[in-house]
């Protein structure tokens, strides 16, 4: 799995994930990326899942764990690009009830501006 970081709007960090997000190495990569994010005090984060090819229960669990860690640190996390299989997994696990999902990373980044000024 590849993780690219960029800032679409001031104060909003986007992590673009590509490849499979499954239990094991990929989950560890995401965990390490979040350790760095929390260490740098980023409060608003978008996980862009549009490039994710597979998502299993371990990957979903890691996303929920990242959401909880950021929320406990006073931040906020939302998802972007949740279509097809990814959207199905989120709905099946009812994670879409508490994880805000947007069609694009830009829409997700703009949602922070509207709700968290």
Beta strands, then each sheet from edge to edge (+ up, - down):
strand 1: 2-9
strand 2: 12-21
strand 3: 44-55
strand 4: 76-80
strand 5: 100-102
sheet 1: 1+ 2- 3- 4- 5-
end
